[in-house]
Amino acid sequence: MRQLAAFLALALPLPALACGQMVCVVSPETLNLTEIITFDDTKSSFGPGHRVDEVLSEPGARFGERFVGQVLDGAPHDAVSGEAIGPLTLLAGAPGQNLSVVTFWGVSVLNGYGPAGYPRREAQGEGAIAVLFDRDQSALSLHIRGGEAGAARVRFLRRDGAMIADLSVSPLGEHSIGFLRAQAGADIAGLVITNTDPQGIALDTIQFGKPPDLS
């Protein structure tokens, strides 16, 4: 709880025009987001979870391992390097090294599987997760599960593959993290999440979709 309180204390005061980044970490409660993916309606199972060897499609977004042009390496956690090639195109990981959906305490969460491969416990939550939105976004939030005070790297990309921002987020725990594009930009087409947490991490919920400006 102390780690979460410290994280929120840092996140709450960060307005989009003052954080010094192209994408700012903010409290999710400051974002008015209209779309939500929970994975609760996705096929899942206990233990290592329901294995997903292809790109996973959900309303408003798709999930894989990385984008065309990026290179996968690293162990025991996935590391992603290189520049994405536009237009952004998702790639699934190798069989057993892509994703799984796990039933966990009454909810379903999305895991990336690392180099050790499915169903090994040491691979669960240690793989990269890439997200491609159907429409460009200006803000989003991620609900992280399973963090043990490690770190995550979140890279935000335009649809042409250009990097918008490359952020490090730590310490990780059981909490939600909000991200807001500086200067009211709406060009976040995709993102890649990697981590070095000792136990790996999962995504419980992702929210996005800013409401239309009717003024």
NORZIWO-V223801 format. One record per pair of residues at least 24 apart in sequence whose C-alpha atoms are under 7 Angstrom apart, sorted by the first residue. I is the first residue (numbers start at 1). J is the second residue. D is the distance in whole Angstrom. If there is no record, write none. Layout:
# NORZIWO-V223801
i=I j=J d=D
i=I j=J d=D
This chain:
# NORZIWO-V223801
i=4 j=173 d=7
i=16 j=180 d=6
i=16 j=181 d=7
i=16 j=182 d=5
i=16 j=183 d=7
i=17 j=182 d=6
i=17 j=183 d=6
i=22 j=164 d=6
i=22 j=165 d=6
i=22 j=181 d=6
i=22 j=182 d=5
i=23 j=165 d=6
i=23 j=179 d=6
i=23 j=180 d=5
i=23 j=181 d=4
i=23 j=182 d=6
i=24 j=179 d=5
i=24 j=180 d=5
i=24 j=181 d=6
i=24 j=182 d=7
i=25 j=178 d=6
i=25 j=179 d=5
i=25 j=180 d=7
i=26 j=177 d=7
i=26 j=178 d=5
i=26 j=179 d=6
i=26 j=180 d=7
i=27 j=177 d=6
i=27 j=178 d=5
i=28 j=141 d=6
i=28 j=176 d=7
i=28 j=177 d=6
i=28 j=178 d=4
i=32 j=210 d=6
i=33 j=207 d=6
i=33 j=208 d=5
i=33 j=209 d=5
i=33 j=210 d=5
i=33 j=211 d=7
i=34 j=208 d=6
i=34 j=209 d=5
i=34 j=210 d=6
i=34 j=211 d=6
i=35 j=207 d=6
i=35 j=208 d=5
i=35 j=209 d=5
i=36 j=206 d=6
i=36 j=207 d=4
i=36 j=208 d=7
i=37 j=205 d=6
i=37 j=206 d=5
i=37 j=207 d=6
i=38 j=204 d=6
i=38 j=205 d=5
i=38 j=206 d=7
i=39 j=108 d=6
i=39 j=109 d=6
i=40 j=107 d=6
i=40 j=108 d=5
i=44 j=101 d=5
i=44 j=102 d=5
i=44 j=103 d=6
i=44 j=108 d=7
i=45 j=101 d=7
i=45 j=102 d=5
i=45 j=103 d=5
i=46 j=102 d=6
i=46 j=103 d=5
i=47 j=102 d=7
i=48 j=102 d=7
i=48 j=119 d=5
i=49 j=100 d=5
i=49 j=101 d=5
i=49 j=102 d=4
i=49 j=103 d=7
i=50 j=100 d=5
i=50 j=101 d=5
i=50 j=102 d=6
i=51 j=99 d=6
i=51 j=100 d=4
i=51 j=101 d=7
i=52 j=98 d=7
i=52 j=99 d=5
i=52 j=100 d=5
i=53 j=92 d=7
i=53 j=93 d=7
i=53 j=95 d=5
i=53 j=96 d=6
i=53 j=98 d=6
i=53 j=99 d=7
i=54 j=92 d=5
i=55 j=91 d=7
i=55 j=92 d=5
i=60 j=133 d=6
i=60 j=134 d=5
i=61 j=131 d=7
i=61 j=132 d=6
i=61 j=133 d=4
i=61 j=134 d=5
i=62 j=131 d=6
i=62 j=132 d=5
i=62 j=133 d=7
i=63 j=129 d=7
i=63 j=130 d=6
i=63 j=131 d=5
i=63 j=132 d=6
i=64 j=90 d=6
i=64 j=91 d=6
i=64 j=92 d=5
i=64 j=98 d=7
i=64 j=129 d=6
i=64 j=130 d=5
i=64 j=131 d=7
i=65 j=91 d=6
i=65 j=92 d=5
i=65 j=93 d=5
i=65 j=98 d=6
i=65 j=128 d=5
i=65 j=129 d=5
i=65 j=130 d=5
i=66 j=90 d=6
i=66 j=91 d=5
i=66 j=92 d=7
i=66 j=129 d=7
i=66 j=130 d=5
i=66 j=192 d=7
i=67 j=91 d=5
i=75 j=115 d=6
i=76 j=114 d=7
i=76 j=115 d=6
i=77 j=114 d=6
i=77 j=115 d=7
i=77 j=126 d=5
i=77 j=127 d=6
i=77 j=195 d=7
i=77 j=196 d=6
i=78 j=114 d=6
i=78 j=115 d=7
i=78 j=126 d=6
i=78 j=127 d=5
i=78 j=128 d=6
i=78 j=194 d=7
i=79 j=194 d=7
i=84 j=161 d=5
i=85 j=160 d=7
i=85 j=161 d=5
i=86 j=159 d=6
i=86 j=160 d=4
i=86 j=161 d=5
i=87 j=159 d=5
i=87 j=160 d=5
i=87 j=161 d=6
i=88 j=159 d=5
i=88 j=160 d=6
i=88 j=161 d=6
i=108 j=204 d=7
i=109 j=202 d=6
i=109 j=203 d=5
i=109 j=204 d=5
i=110 j=202 d=5
i=110 j=203 d=5
i=110 j=204 d=6
i=111 j=202 d=5
i=111 j=203 d=7
i=124 j=200 d=7
i=125 j=200 d=4
i=125 j=201 d=5
i=125 j=202 d=6
i=126 j=195 d=7
i=126 j=200 d=5
i=126 j=201 d=7
i=127 j=194 d=7
i=128 j=192 d=7
i=128 j=193 d=6
i=128 j=194 d=5
i=129 j=192 d=6
i=129 j=193 d=5
i=129 j=194 d=7
i=130 j=191 d=6
i=130 j=192 d=4
i=130 j=193 d=6
i=131 j=190 d=5
i=131 j=191 d=5
i=131 j=192 d=6
i=132 j=189 d=6
i=132 j=190 d=4
i=132 j=191 d=7
i=133 j=189 d=5
i=133 j=190 d=6
i=135 j=189 d=7
i=136 j=186 d=6
i=136 j=187 d=5
i=136 j=188 d=5
i=136 j=189 d=5
i=137 j=186 d=5
i=137 j=187 d=6
i=137 j=188 d=5
i=137 j=189 d=6
i=137 j=209 d=6
i=138 j=180 d=6
i=138 j=181 d=5
i=138 j=184 d=7
i=138 j=185 d=6
i=138 j=186 d=4
i=138 j=187 d=6
i=138 j=188 d=6
i=138 j=210 d=7
i=139 j=179 d=6
i=139 j=180 d=4
i=139 j=181 d=6
i=139 j=208 d=6
i=139 j=210 d=7
i=140 j=178 d=6
i=140 j=179 d=5
i=140 j=180 d=7
i=140 j=207 d=5
i=140 j=208 d=4
i=141 j=176 d=7
i=141 j=177 d=5
i=141 j=178 d=4
i=141 j=179 d=6
i=141 j=206 d=6
i=141 j=207 d=5
i=141 j=208 d=7
i=142 j=176 d=5
i=142 j=177 d=5
i=142 j=178 d=7
i=142 j=203 d=7
i=142 j=205 d=6
i=142 j=206 d=5
i=142 j=207 d=7
i=143 j=175 d=6
i=143 j=176 d=4
i=143 j=177 d=6
i=143 j=203 d=6
i=143 j=204 d=5
i=143 j=205 d=5
i=143 j=206 d=6
i=144 j=173 d=7
i=144 j=174 d=6
i=144 j=175 d=6
i=144 j=176 d=6
i=144 j=201 d=7
i=144 j=202 d=6
i=144 j=203 d=5
i=144 j=204 d=6
i=145 j=173 d=7
i=145 j=174 d=5
i=145 j=201 d=6
i=145 j=202 d=5
i=145 j=203 d=6
i=145 j=204 d=6
i=146 j=173 d=6
i=146 j=174 d=6
i=146 j=200 d=7
i=146 j=201 d=5
i=146 j=202 d=6
i=147 j=172 d=5
i=147 j=173 d=4
i=147 j=174 d=6
i=147 j=197 d=6
i=147 j=199 d=7
i=147 j=200 d=7
i=147 j=201 d=5
i=148 j=172 d=6
i=148 j=173 d=6
i=148 j=197 d=6
i=148 j=198 d=6
i=148 j=199 d=6
i=149 j=173 d=6
i=149 j=197 d=7
i=150 j=196 d=6
i=150 j=197 d=4
i=150 j=198 d=6
i=151 j=195 d=6
i=151 j=196 d=6
i=151 j=197 d=6
i=152 j=193 d=7
i=152 j=194 d=6
i=152 j=195 d=4
i=152 j=196 d=6
i=153 j=193 d=6
i=153 j=194 d=5
i=153 j=195 d=6
i=154 j=191 d=7
i=154 j=192 d=6
i=154 j=193 d=5
i=154 j=194 d=7
i=155 j=191 d=5
i=155 j=192 d=5
i=155 j=193 d=7
i=156 j=188 d=6
i=156 j=190 d=6
i=156 j=191 d=4
i=156 j=192 d=7
i=157 j=188 d=6
i=157 j=189 d=6
i=157 j=190 d=5
i=157 j=191 d=6
i=158 j=187 d=6
i=158 j=188 d=5
i=158 j=189 d=5
i=158 j=190 d=7
i=159 j=189 d=5
